[in-house]
């Protein structure tokens, strides 16, 4: 039987990063993967969706070339080629993970892994043992009883990335990151898109101002938005699909070629041996301590299968913390209140920390600042004036409580707020840090200035 210091079950952005860091720390490491290295994020999620969204963005630029003083005659898109490019990007990245495994001398065990007592894993009939086993099996598209997925007319995000032909009409159920990213992509490609959201606002985890701005931007581009609405049943018996939607005004039947169910995720914790080992699960999540130890010594869990935010960068950070703790390093528990969230539709959304409502609900005395991109020189020059940066500070101590952005390129800007909050930077310190002009990022400084009644440009 092969014996390792660490075996990682699953090779997504949690698993493969964990394996690499473990190897760097001197652990003899193996990783088990039943499909392609990189997991859902790299092969069917984060990376290929960004490739699709980039194609949509380029096509939008071509359609609006005259706004920039350019002429492009009869710009067309090739849906198959767009999908093919996305798959090519994903395949290239997966090969990159293969290289990293070889470089770091990590054994890749192909097959379906199942946990066994005694710190063992069975992979398709062959047993492997380790001093420590780290579960990183991730999650998949969640199915609602009223919206069973058949992979053709009612689909999840995986099928949405590689449809054989572009639908003329699409209903997107759920307006979290996955829902609005695909809504933007298909709308940009010319599909008639309707978004159905159960809660009162789209992107409901975001600050309300951000939700309202995205709704305005989407509606301006022809996306139909239905909030406080619920799909109660679907009929797939005809050529397309009919969805019965319950709203405050009554029931409405929508017709489309396809429905994308984007109502959240379901963890991959079935049939991996948790019950055989005795690992405790609560509400679809594996229970772990601050350093990802389960209730059974020698078994750890990270990423989407644990209670933290289901984000790639969270899984990676958790895995690194987990193995550094095992190596005896002095590490701090992850601050889940300082995790940035990014949504890559257009306009993009990025946020970290408390929303204005959350801060008020906590009874905090706050200062709020907001700077619209319509007042930004860089945004005007780039033709991307939709959106704003909004900041929230504690009025008494100057603590940066939250930062919420919507606009072009904001997913590349939010790290400033994350680092500043980590360093306990105050609003006045941000103000005195000179920001370059003209850039989109100076909107952060301007928003902070607005919070302290020092804003120059609005």
N, C-alpha and C positions, 0 to 999 in steps of 0.2 A: 504494500500500500504506500502511495506517495504521501510524504509528510511535509507540511509547510508551516511557516510561522503564521501567515495570514492567507486565508482564501476569501475572495470577494465574490459574492453571488450577484451577478448583474453588471453590465459594462456601460451603463449610461454615464452622464456627467458626474454623478456621484461615485459610481463604481470605478471607472477607469482612472479618475483623479486620485481616488483613495489608493488604488493599487500602485500608481506611480509614486505617490508620497511614501507609501510603505516601503517600496523598494529603495527609494532614496535614503530612508532611515536605516537600511541594512537588513530588513526583514525578507526572508525567502517568501515570495508572493506568487499566488496564482489567481486567475480570474475566470469565472464560469459564465458563459454566454450562450443562449439557445438560438439567437438570430445573428444580427450583425453587430460588430463592435461599435460602441457609441450610443447604443440604446435608442429609445424613441426620440429623444431630443435631437440627436445628430442625424438620424436617418429619416424620421417622420415628424419632427417637431421644430424646435428652435431654428436650426440651420436651413433646411430646405424651404420652410415657410418664408424666411427672410429673403431667399432667392426669388420666390414667387412675388413677394411684395416689392422687391427692387424692379422686377420687370414691369409691374403695374405702375410704379413711380415713373420709370422711363417713358412708358406709354402715355402717361398723363402729361409729361413734359412735351412730348411730341404733339399731342392734341392741342396744347396751349402755346405752341412755339411762337405764334404771332404776338403773344404778350411780351416776348423778349426781342421783338424786332426781326424774327426769323420766319422763313417760309418752308414748311414741310407739306408737300402735296400728298393728300390721301394716305395718311399714316394708317397702317393696318397691323394687326397682331396675329401671330400664329400660336394658337392655344397649345397645340401639341409640342411645339418648340419651346414654349415657356415652361411647360411641365418637364420636358426633357432636360432643359438647362438646370432646373431645380434638382432633379434626380442626380445629374452629373456632379453638382456641387456636393450633395450628400455623400455620394460614392467616393469622391475625392477625400472628403474629411474622414470617412471611415477607414480608408487606406492609411491616412495619417495616424489614426489611432493604432493600427497594426504596427506601423513603424515605431511608435512610442513604446509599445509593449516589448518589441524586440530590443530597442535601445536600452530599456530599463530592466531587461532580463526577467520579464514577467511571463510565466507560463500561461498560455491561453487554452482553456479546456472548453471545447465546443460541445454543447449538448444541454439537456434539461437537468438542472441541479435540484436536488431535494435534500433538505437538512435531515441529519440523523443525530440521535443522542450520542454523547461522547465526543463532541466536536468533530463530526464527520459530515461529508457531503457525498451523496450518491449521484453520479452523473451518468445517466443511461446505463446503469448496471455496474459501473466501476466506482469503487469507493476511494475517497481522498480524505485525509485528516489534516487538522491544523491546530495550532495553539489557540488561534482566534479566528472566528468566522464572522464576516461582515455582510449583512443582508442589504442589498441595494437594488431590489427588483422593480422599483418604480411604480407606475400607474398607467391606466388606459382610459379611453373615453367611457364615461358613465352612461348607462342606459336607463331611461325612465320607463315605467310600465306602460304609460300612455304613448310612448315613442320608441317602440322596439326597432332596432337597426337591422336592416336586411342587407346592407352593404351596397345597395344599388339605388333605391329611391329614398331610403332613410339611411343616412350615412354618418360616420364619425369623422374626426379630423384626418384620420389616415387616408380614407377614400377621397376626401376633399382635395388632397394634394396631388392626386393622380387620376382624376376622372378621365374616361376615354374620350369624352367630348364635352364642350362647354355647354352648360345648361342655359336656356333662355330665361328661365325664372327659378329663383332659389329662395327658400325660406330658411333663415338662420334662427334657431331656437337657443337662446342664451346669449348674453352680450358681455361676457367676460373677455379676457384677452384673445382667446381662440376665436370666439364668435365674431368680434369686431374686426379682427385681422382678416378673416376670410370674407366677411361682408365687404370690406374695402377692396380686397383683391378682385373678387368676382364683379363687383360694381364697376371697378375701373376697366375691366375687360369687356364690359357691355352687358352683363347679366342683370336682369331686373331683380333686385334684392329687397326682401322684407325681413327686418329683425324683430323677433318676438321676445320680450323680456318680462319675466314674472314680477320683478320689483319695479318701483316707481321711476327709477333712473337706469339708463344704460351704464355700462362699466360701474356697477353699483358699489364696488369697494373703493372707488376714487372719491376725492373731494367733490361735493355737489357742483361747484363751479366748473370743474373739469368735465363732469358728465354732461352738463348743459351745453358746454362749448362743443363737445364731440357730436352731440345730437344736432346742433345747428350746422356744423360742417358736413355731417353725413346727409342731412336733408337737402342742403344746398347742392350736393352731388347726386341727388336722386334716390338715395336709400330711404325706404319707408320704415319708420320706427313705430312699434307698438309696445308701449310700456304698461305695467299693471295688467299683463295679459298672459294667458296660460293655454298651451296646446293640450286639449283634453282627449283628442283622438285623431288618428290618421287613417286614411283610406288609400291603399296602394293598388286597388283592383283595376283601375283604368290605365291609360297610357302614362299619365303622370301621377301626382299624389295630391290628395286633398287633406287639408288640416283644419280641424274645427278648433277655433280659438275663442276662449271665454274672456270677455273684457267687461269693464264696468257698465258698458252700454248694452251688453248682451252677447250672444254668440255670433261669430262671423266665420265663414268658410273661405279659406285661401287655397288657391290652386297654384301648383308649381311643377317643375320637372323633377326637382329633388329637394329634400329637407336635410339640412345639416344640423345634427344634434350636438350642441356645444354647451351642455349643462353641467360641466364639471368632470371630475375624474374619479375612477375607482382603483384602489390600490391593488397591486398584484401580490396578494398574500395567500391566495388559495393554492392548495396542492404543492406547497413548497416545504412541507414538513413541520410547520410551526406547532401543530397539535402533538406530533410525535415527540418533539423536544420539550414541550410544555411552556413555550414562550407566550406571554400574556399579550392579548390584543384587546383594544377597546375602541368601539365605533370605527372599525375599519382601519385602525392604525396600531402599529406595534409600539408598546409603551417602553420608553427608554429614559435613562437619567441624563444629566447635563452633558455627559460625554459618550452617550449613545449605547451604553450597556443595557441589554435587556435584563429581565429577571433571572435568566439562566447564565451563570458565569461562562465566559468564552464566546458568547453570542452577542453580536452588536447589530444595530440597524441604523441606516441613514437615508436621507432623501424623502421621496414622496410617501414611503410606507410609514413614516413617523409623523408626529403631530405638527411639526413646523410648516412654514409656507412651502407649497409644492412648486418650487422654482429651481432651475438648473444650478444657479450660483449658490443657492442655499445647500443643495445636496453636496456640491463640491466642498464648500466650507466645512460642512459637518464631517465629511469623510477625512479631511485633512486634520481637523481637531481630534477626531477619534484615534487615528494612528499616532499622532504626536503625543497624545496622552498615554497610549500603550508603550511608546518609546521612552516614557519618563520625563518628557518635556513639561515645563510649567506653562500651562495654557489656561486661558480664560474661557468660560462658557460663552457661547454665541449670543449676541444681543439681537433677539428677534424683533425688537422695536426699531432697529436701524437697518432693516433689509430693504433695498430699493426694488420697486416693481416697475417693469417696463412693458408697454404695449406698442406694437410696431405698425399699427394702421397709420393712415395719414389723415389728419395730423397725429404725430406720435404722442404718447403719454408716458410720463415718468414721475414717480412719487416716492417719498420716504417719510416715515414718521406719522404724526397725528394729522388727521384732517381738521378743519376748523370746527366742525360739529363735535368731533371726539374731544378736542381740547376744551370746548365749552361744556360738554357733558361731564368732564372731569372737574368742573368748577374753577378752571384756571383763568387768571387774568391775563389776557393775551394782546399782542400787537400783531396786526395782519397787514401785509403789504402785497401789492399786486402790480405787475408791470406788463402791459399788453405788447405783443410783438408788432402791432400796428405802429408803435412809437419807436421801433428799433430800426436803425439805419441798415443793418445787415439783413434783416428780414425783408425790408422794403426792396433792397437791391436784389435779393434772391427771389422776390415774388412770393414769399411765404409769410403773409402777415396774420394768418389765423392763429389764435392762441395767446398764451400768457405764461408768466411765472408767478406763482403765489407762495408767499412764505408766512410762517406763523412762529412768533417768538413769545416766550414767557415775559410778561411786562416787568416783573420784579427783578429777575436775575439775568435776563437776556439770553436764556437757553433757546437754542434753535429747535423748536418742537416739531415742525413739519415743513416740507417743501413739495409743491405740486406744480407740474409743468405740462402744458399741452402745446405742441407746435413742431415745426420742422427740426429734426436733429436733437430733440430734448433728451432722448435716451442716452446720448453721449455726454450730456451736461449734468445729469443728476448726481454723478459721483462726487462732485464738489460738495454737495450738501451732506452726502454720506460721510465723507472724510471729515468735514467740519464738525459734524455732530459727534463723531467718534472722538475727536480731539477736544470736545466741549467748547467749541468756538462760540463766541457771543456775536450778536448782531453788529455791534460796533467794530469788532475785529474784521468781520466780512467787509464792512464798509471801507475800512482803511487798507484792505488788500486790493491793490490796483488791478483792475480787469482790462484786458486788451480791447481796443476799439478799432474798427467795427467788428463785433462778433455777436453771435446769438447769446453767448455765455454772459455777456455784461448785463443781460436782463436779470440775472440773479442778483447782482449788486444793486441794480435799479429797484428791484422789488424790495430788497432789504432797506434801501434808502426810503422807499415809500412807507414802510412800516414805522420808520423813525422820523417821518415828516421832513426828509432831506432830499427827496427825489428831484432831480434836475429836469428830466425830459418829459414829464407829464404834468 
